[in-house]
Amino acid sequence: MTDHETDTIVPENAPAEVRTTSTTLNRPFTSGFILTLGGLVAIAAGAAFSHLSTVLIYVAFALFAALGLDPVVRWLEKRDVRRPWGIVIVYVSFALIVVGVMLLIVPTVIDQTSQIIADLPKTMHAFEQSSVYVWLHDMIGTEMSTLIQQVTSFLTQPTHIATIGKGLFQVGMTIVSTLSGVIIVLVLSLYFLASLPAIKVGFNRLAPARNRVRLASMTEQITDSVGGYLMGMVALAFCNSVVAFVLHLVLQLPFPMLMAVTAFCITLIPLVGSVMYWGLATTLALFSGWLPALTFAAIYFAYMQLEAYVLTPKVMNRAISVPGALVVIGALVGGTLLGLLGALIAIPVTASILLIVKQVVIPKQDAKLAV
């Protein structure tokens, strides 16, 4: 037996860590191969996850849509409507609303877009005569006139129009892709909504029998809070769209119906949705003059305060109870990690974590005897 072999002998009573380390050092090729293989598997799993990210986002949106529609279906069940028929009623009503909005909005958008392109020189000339242009000209100087001329020249030259058309084609393809994603989400949400009771039962059966009653109660509370939160967000977004539509009509601002739909879509984003729409709509209203823009900004800002301090607490406190600081932190974290999806699910996820902490973690800590 050589000295090298003697040095590698490990006593049988040595700790497991020592024996494992010795085996690893004695087989460097095998250990390196296993580590490399593990790294490659991790890289492949990450690549597969990145390719499946769109599918996972569709599944997450569909699940949240199902949880949002479930309170409506259960409301119908309480009125002696069987669950399958309740699901049919909900989806048919939703489809009719979407088709009605599309029939109302799409022709208007097409007509108004073509009208904007045709009247672009007149619009730019009218803008040059407005008080807003005078103020900008005083602030910027002669560069403002040059900028207006360059924009008008760019938008009226045929070659540039072709470039814009190519961009519009890409936008159209994006819209088609988005619509296909919406259809996939609707179909998945239909399946989720139909099988939601079975999904809850199957999820509860994953826990030990002694914990199933408690887990079932927590699952119901979480799903109820998520559904109530989503319904509350839809209700608040609808109020925003109605206010925007009325203001555009009263102040004679352009595109009232289009801006109402835009308000509904943007204000679905928690916390910042109303502020984003307020800034966008106010900027567009400037093309109609200072007075309409300032009037719109002031009235909509007042409504934002009413929504923040009156409507939102009344609507959300019935569905979800989360401290204000956690709402802001959760929305920021969710939006940073997952974008729009993260911002939408951040608050119900925060509420779910808070519920688990209150009903699981804190009771376990309280049950420990003080030393």
LOVEX-114541 format. One line per field, with one value per residue (C-alpha): residue in three letters; x, y, z negated. Coordinates in steps of 0.1 Angstrom, whole numbers, padded with zeros to 4 digits. Example, Ala and Ser with C-alpha at 12.3 -4.5 7.8 and 13.67 -1.06 7.14 Angstrom:
REM LOVEX-114541
residuo	Ala  Ser $
c1	0123  0137 $
c2	-0045  -0011 $
c3	-0078  -0071 $
This chain:
REM LOVEX-114541
residuo	Met  Thr  Asp  His  Glu  Thr  Asp  Thr  Ile  Val  Pro  Glu  Asn  Ala  Pro  Ala  Glu  Val  Arg  Thr  Thr  Ser  Thr  Thr  Leu  Asn  Arg  Pro  Phe  Thr  Ser  Gly  Phe  Ile  Leu  Thr  Leu  Gly  Gly  Leu  Val  Ala  Ile  Ala  Ala  Gly  Ala  Ala  Phe  Ser  His  Leu  Ser  Thr  Val  Leu  Ile  Tyr  Val  Ala  Phe  Ala  Leu  Phe  Ala  Ala  Leu  Gly  Leu  Asp  Pro  Val  Val  Arg  Trp  Leu  Glu  Lys  Arg  Asp  Val  Arg  Arg  Pro  Trp  Gly  Ile  Val  Ile  Val  Tyr  Val  Ser  Phe  Ala  Leu  Ile  Val  Val  Gly  Val  Met  Leu  Leu  Ile  Val  Pro  Thr  Val  Ile  Asp  Gln  Thr  Ser  Gln  Ile  Ile  Ala  Asp  Leu  Pro  Lys  Thr  Met  His  Ala  Phe  Glu  Gln  Ser  Ser  Val  Tyr  Val  Trp  Leu  His  Asp  Met  Ile  Gly  Thr  Glu  Met  Ser  Thr  Leu  Ile  Gln  Gln  Val  Thr  Ser  Phe  Leu  Thr  Gln  Pro  Thr  His  Ile  Ala  Thr  Ile  Gly  Lys  Gly  Leu  Phe  Gln  Val  Gly  Met  Thr  Ile  Val  Ser  Thr  Leu  Ser  Gly  Val  Ile  Ile  Val  Leu  Val  Leu  Ser  Leu  Tyr  Phe  Leu  Ala  Ser  Leu  Pro  Ala  Ile  Lys  Val  Gly  Phe  Asn  Arg  Leu  Ala  Pro  Ala  Arg  Asn  Arg  Val  Arg  Leu  Ala  Ser  Met  Thr  Glu  Gln  Ile  Thr  Asp  Ser  Val  Gly  Gly  Tyr  Leu  Met  Gly  Met  Val  Ala  Leu  Ala  Phe  Cys  Asn  Ser  Val  Val  Ala  Phe  Val  Leu  His  Leu  Val  Leu  Gln  Leu  Pro  Phe  Pro  Met  Leu  Met  Ala  Val  Thr  Ala  Phe  Cys  Ile  Thr  Leu  Ile  Pro  Leu  Val  Gly  Ser  Val  Met  Tyr  Trp  Gly  Leu  Ala  Thr  Thr  Leu  Ala  Leu  Phe  Ser  Gly  Trp  Leu  Pro  Ala  Leu  Thr  Phe  Ala  Ala  Ile  Tyr  Phe  Ala  Tyr  Met  Gln  Leu  Glu  Ala  Tyr  Val  Leu  Thr  Pro  Lys  Val  Met  Asn  Arg  Ala  Ile  Ser  Val  Pro  Gly  Ala  Leu  Val  Val  Ile  Gly  Ala  Leu  Val  Gly  Gly  Thr  Leu  Leu  Gly  Leu  Leu  Gly  Ala  Leu  Ile  Ala  Ile  Pro  Val  Thr  Ala  Ser  Ile  Leu  Leu  Ile  Val  Lys  Gln  Val  Val  Ile  Pro  Lys  Gln  Asp  Ala  Lys  Leu  Ala  Val $
c1	0000  0015  0016  -0011  -0035  -0029  -0037  -0070  -0083  -0112  -0122  -0156  -0166  -0158  -0187  -0208  -0195  -0159  -0167  -0186  -0158  -0132  -0153  -0156  -0119  -0111  -0135  -0129  -0141  -0174  -0180  -0173  -0195  -0224  -0219  -0218  -0248  -0267  -0258  -0269  -0302  -0307  -0299  -0324  -0351  -0345  -0347  -0379  -0394  -0386  -0403  -0433  -0436  -0464  -0483  -0479  -0491  -0522  -0529  -0524  -0548  -0573  -0572  -0577  -0605  -0623  -0619  -0633  -0663  -0670  -0688  -0713  -0719  -0724  -0748  -0768  -0766  -0782  -0811  -0818  -0797  -0776  -0738  -0735  -0764  -0749  -0716  -0734  -0753  -0721  -0701  -0729  -0735  -0698  -0696  -0725  -0709  -0676  -0693  -0714  -0683  -0664  -0692  -0695  -0658  -0641  -0660  -0656  -0618  -0614  -0634  -0617  -0582  -0588  -0603  -0572  -0549  -0570  -0573  -0538  -0526  -0557  -0552  -0516  -0526  -0553  -0528  -0505  -0533  -0541  -0530  -0511  -0489  -0483  -0472  -0449  -0435  -0426  -0410  -0390  -0386  -0384  -0376  -0413  -0422  -0394  -0406  -0442  -0431  -0409  -0437  -0462  -0436  -0428  -0465  -0475  -0446  -0456  -0424  -0430  -0466  -0455  -0432  -0461  -0482  -0457  -0456  -0494  -0493  -0470  -0494  -0522  -0503  -0498  -0535  -0543  -0518  -0534  -0569  -0558  -0543  -0575  -0595  -0571  -0575  -0613  -0614  -0590  -0610  -0642  -0626  -0612  -0646  -0665  -0641  -0633  -0650  -0632  -0599  -0604  -0613  -0582  -0560  -0573  -0567  -0529  -0528  -0529  -0564  -0561  -0554  -0579  -0607  -0585  -0569  -0604  -0614  -0583  -0587  -0623  -0612  -0584  -0605  -0633  -0609  -0593  -0627  -0641  -0610  -0612  -0649  -0641  -0614  -0639  -0665  -0640  -0628  -0664  -0669  -0638  -0650  -0684  -0668  -0644  -0672  -0695  -0666  -0656  -0692  -0698  -0665  -0669  -0635  -0627  -0632  -0655  -0663  -0627  -0614  -0640  -0629  -0593  -0601  -0617  -0586  -0560  -0577  -0577  -0541  -0539  -0527  -0513  -0540  -0561  -0531  -0519  -0552  -0555  -0522  -0529  -0564  -0553  -0525  -0549  -0573  -0547  -0552  -0587  -0575  -0563  -0597  -0611  -0579  -0577  -0614  -0610  -0579  -0595  -0628  -0611  -0585  -0614  -0630  -0597  -0597  -0634  -0624  -0593  -0609  -0646  -0652  -0621  -0623  -0661  -0656  -0624  -0630  -0658  -0635  -0600  -0583  -0547  -0528  -0521  -0483  -0485  -0507  -0481  -0451  -0469  -0479  -0444  -0428  -0454  -0451  -0413  -0412  -0441  -0452  -0489  -0497  -0477  -0495  -0529  -0522  -0500  -0527  -0546  -0513  -0503  -0537  -0533  -0498  -0512  -0540  -0516  -0494  -0524  -0539  -0508  -0476  -0488  -0509  -0478  -0457  -0483  -0485  -0448  -0441  -0419  -0385 $
c2	0000  0034  0066  0081  0053  0054  0091  0086  0060  0073  0057  0040  0061  0094  0119  0116  0150  0138  0106  0125  0150  0122  0104  0136  0143  0107  0110  0144  0134  0120  0149  0174  0156  0155  0192  0201  0180  0197  0231  0222  0209  0241  0262  0240  0244  0282  0283  0262  0285  0315  0300  0290  0324  0335  0303  0308  0344  0332  0306  0332  0357  0330  0318  0353  0359  0327  0338  0372  0358  0331  0356  0364  0327  0319  0349  0333  0299  0315  0324  0288  0289  0258  0264  0254  0277  0305  0301  0303  0334  0351  0344  0351  0385  0392  0383  0405  0434  0429  0426  0457  0477  0465  0474  0508  0516  0500  0519  0551  0546  0538  0569  0592  0579  0585  0619  0628  0619  0639  0669  0669  0701  0720  0706  0718  0752  0755  0745  0773  0798  0785  0800  0768  0773  0809  0799  0771  0796  0821  0793  0776  0802  0799  0762  0756  0767  0746  0716  0720  0723  0692  0672  0683  0676  0642  0631  0644  0629  0597  0578  0586  0577  0543  0539  0549  0523  0496  0506  0505  0471  0459  0475  0456  0423  0431  0437  0404  0386  0403  0393  0357  0358  0372  0344  0318  0334  0334  0297  0288  0309  0290  0257  0270  0285  0253  0231  0256  0235  0204  0223  0235  0199  0185  0212  0206  0168  0175  0184  0158  0148  0166  0200  0198  0216  0245  0245  0245  0275  0294  0285  0298  0330  0336  0328  0350  0379  0375  0374  0403  0424  0418  0426  0458  0468  0463  0484  0513  0512  0514  0544  0560  0553  0569  0600  0603  0599  0625  0650  0646  0651  0682  0698  0689  0671  0648  0610  0607  0570  0560  0578  0562  0527  0538  0550  0516  0497  0519  0524  0486  0490  0495  0527  0544  0537  0567  0590  0577  0583  0618  0628  0613  0627  0662  0662  0653  0680  0707  0704  0718  0748  0758  0761  0727  0710  0728  0722  0685  0682  0699  0679  0645  0653  0659  0626  0609  0622  0610  0576  0573  0583  0573  0548  0526  0520  0512  0488  0471  0468  0444  0421  0426  0441  0451  0480  0509  0505  0468  0477  0502  0478  0448  0467  0480  0446  0429  0455  0453  0415  0407  0440  0445  0410  0415  0448  0432  0402  0420  0431  0398  0379  0403  0397  0359  0360  0383  0358  0329  0348  0356  0321  0299  0316  0337  0309  0287  0313  0320  0283  0281  0283  0310  0298 $
c3	0000  0011  -0010  0013  0008  -0030  -0031  -0014  -0038  -0059  -0091  -0092  -0122  -0105  -0100  -0068  -0056  -0058  -0039  -0012  -0008  -0005  0021  0041  0041  0051  0081  0096  0131  0119  0096  0124  0148  0123  0115  0152  0160  0132  0145  0180  0166  0147  0179  0199  0173  0173  0211  0211  0185  0205  0236  0215  0199  0223  0216  0178  0181  0200  0173  0145  0162  0169  0133  0119  0145  0132  0096  0105  0123  0096  0072  0100  0107  0070  0068  0096  0078  0047  0069  0079  0111  0116  0119  0156  0166  0144  0163  0196  0186  0174  0205  0229  0212  0212  0249  0258  0239  0257  0291  0285  0274  0304  0328  0312  0309  0340  0367  0347  0343  0380  0391  0366  0375  0412  0404  0383  0412  0437  0415  0402  0420  0408  0373  0372  0385  0359  0332  0344  0338  0303  0270  0262  0292  0283  0248  0262  0288  0260  0240  0267  0294  0332  0328  0322  0358  0373  0353  0365  0401  0398  0383  0409  0437  0423  0420  0455  0476  0494  0484  0448  0450  0463  0433  0410  0428  0422  0385  0384  0400  0372  0347  0364  0361  0324  0320  0337  0314  0284  0295  0299  0264  0250  0267  0251  0217  0221  0230  0202  0177  0188  0180  0147  0137  0146  0126  0097  0070  0081  0082  0046  0034  0051  0037  0002  0005  0009  -0028  -0056  -0067  -0100  -0083  -0055  -0073  -0081  -0046  -0030  -0051  -0042  -0005  -0005  -0022  0003  0034  0021  0015  0049  0066  0046  0054  0091  0092  0072  0096  0125  0107  0101  0137  0149  0127  0142  0177  0171  0156  0185  0210  0194  0191  0227  0238  0216  0224  0261  0262  0291  0290  0260  0265  0273  0243  0221  0232  0227  0192  0183  0196  0180  0146  0141  0132  0094  0078  0109  0134  0126  0125  0159  0175  0160  0175  0209  0212  0200  0225  0253  0241  0246  0283  0277  0257  0222  0207  0216  0205  0172  0165  0173  0152  0122  0123  0129  0102  0078  0088  0082  0046  0042  0056  0033  0001  0005  0033  0031  -0007  -0005  0024  0014  -0024  -0016  0004  -0009  -0040  -0035  -0052  -0029  -0032  -0022  0008  0021  0015  0030  0061  0066  0062  0084  0111  0110  0113  0136  0152  0156  0144  0113  0106  0110  0088  0062  0039  0037  0033  0005  -0012  -0008  -0024  -0052  -0058  -0060  -0085  -0107  -0107  -0105  -0115  -0144  -0161  -0159  -0176  -0202  -0210  -0219  -0256  -0268  -0280 $
